[in-house]
Amino acid sequence: MITECVRVLADGGSICWQVGNFVDNGAIIPIDSLLYPIFADLGLKMRNRIVWHFEHGLHCSRRLSGRYETIMWFTKGDDYVFDVDPIRVPQKYPGKKYFKGPKAGQYSCNPLGKNPGDVWTIPNVKSNHVEKTGHPCQFPVELIERLVLSLTREGDWVLDPFLGTGTSIIAALRHQRRGIGAEVLKKYVEIAKSRIDLAAHDELPVRPMHRPVFDPKDAGKNLLTAPWLSESQPIEQALLLEKRTPYRTRK
Ligand SMILES: C[S@@+](CC[C@H](N)C(=O)[O-])C[C@H]1O[C@@H](n2cnc3c(N)ncnc32)[C@H](O)[C@@H]1O
């Protein structure tokens, strides 16, 4: 599959290969580490290993709960398409100015926003997500939109050999690109077709790219106060960590 993807990839084009961690009988296997040599042997160069961080998922009891997947971004050749402007994010200190030198007094940041970096916090598609379908591991459209907008130009083709519910084609269509994909399960092909049809008519409900991640502080005091604490002792919650007994391993 990878060899064929590389074969059909245009010079200057990109492959974004998204993987999680495979869990084998309680042991974590980092799939990206296993796949990297295959891409490198085919002559592709890795430009970023993007960490997609999300905040919800299974709660693990014998290891830390998994809250990220990785996207390996490879290019075919050194003269590749990359435009960060459409995916810039707000500056932390937009009012910051140069304090010395020839630009003293001028704003020091890019007025279009900052480079989003290689760790992206984007909500995953869980039951209350506006894009949720019956597929168990659907990607959020906004995740793929970032890749489409920065790594392709209008009119380019986006190919997804593991199409699922059609998210990558939807992201492509929303930004005047073309999309094509393959999916083995008929039930997902049906979902993909219907979503793509809605997207083509601009009627698909989608979480917008620049909406901030949900912040419980904005959701009201009720959610922030642990019900087992009285209103007058919220400080107790902060002290929980200090009260913990030191961690010891069993002999
Ligand atoms: C992680 S899901 C992709 C989800 C997709 N990104 C979305 O947002 O809906 C992987 C999909 O690849 C499909 N699949 C697995 N093996 C395949 C193959 N050999 N050819 C095509 N599709 C395959 C699975 O049925 C599954 O729907």
PDBQT file of the ligand as one rigid body, heavy atoms in Angstrom, charges set to zero:
ROOT
HETATM    1  C1  LIG A 301      -8.776   4.784  10.878  1.00  0.00    +0.000 C 
HETATM    2  S1  LIG A 301     -10.083   4.417   9.797  1.00  0.00    +0.000 S 
HETATM    3  C2  LIG A 301     -10.108   5.864   8.831  1.00  0.00    +0.000 C 
HETATM    4  C3  LIG A 301     -11.121   6.818   9.297  1.00  0.00    +0.000 C 
HETATM    5  C4  LIG A 301     -11.213   8.030   8.393  1.00  0.00    +0.000 C 
HETATM    6  N1  LIG A 301     -10.009   8.829   8.437  1.00  0.00    +0.000 N 
HETATM    7  C5  LIG A 301     -12.406   8.868   8.817  1.00  0.00    +0.000 C 
HETATM    8  O1  LIG A 301     -12.228  10.011   9.244  1.00  0.00    +0.000 OA
HETATM    9  O2  LIG A 301     -13.520   8.353   8.767  1.00  0.00    +0.000 OA
HETATM   10  C6  LIG A 301      -9.391   3.260   8.666  1.00  0.00    +0.000 C 
HETATM   11  C7  LIG A 301     -10.374   2.776   7.619  1.00  0.00    +0.000 C 
HETATM   12  O3  LIG A 301      -9.655   2.019   6.643  1.00  0.00    +0.000 OA
HETATM   13  C8  LIG A 301     -10.470   0.939   6.225  1.00  0.00    +0.000 C 
HETATM   14  N2  LIG A 301      -9.555  -0.072   5.665  1.00  0.00    +0.000 N 
HETATM   15  C9  LIG A 301      -8.827  -0.996   6.311  1.00  0.00    +0.000 A 
HETATM   16  N3  LIG A 301      -8.072  -1.691   5.458  1.00  0.00    +0.000 NA
HETATM   17  C10 LIG A 301      -8.309  -1.187   4.225  1.00  0.00    +0.000 A 
HETATM   18  C11 LIG A 301      -7.808  -1.486   2.941  1.00  0.00    +0.000 A 
HETATM   19  N4  LIG A 301      -6.915  -2.446   2.752  1.00  0.00    +0.000 N 
HETATM   20  N5  LIG A 301      -8.252  -0.757   1.897  1.00  0.00    +0.000 NA
HETATM   21  C12 LIG A 301      -9.152   0.239   2.090  1.00  0.00    +0.000 A 
HETATM   22  N6  LIG A 301      -9.681   0.557   3.296  1.00  0.00    +0.000 NA
HETATM   23  C13 LIG A 301      -9.250  -0.145   4.354  1.00  0.00    +0.000 A 
HETATM   24  C14 LIG A 301     -11.226   0.531   7.461  1.00  0.00    +0.000 C 
HETATM   25  O4  LIG A 301     -12.450  -0.123   7.143  1.00  0.00    +0.000 OA
HETATM   26  C15 LIG A 301     -11.462   1.877   8.152  1.00  0.00    +0.000 C 
HETATM   27  O5  LIG A 301     -12.709   2.420   7.813  1.00  0.00    +0.000 OA
ENDROOT
TORSDOF 0
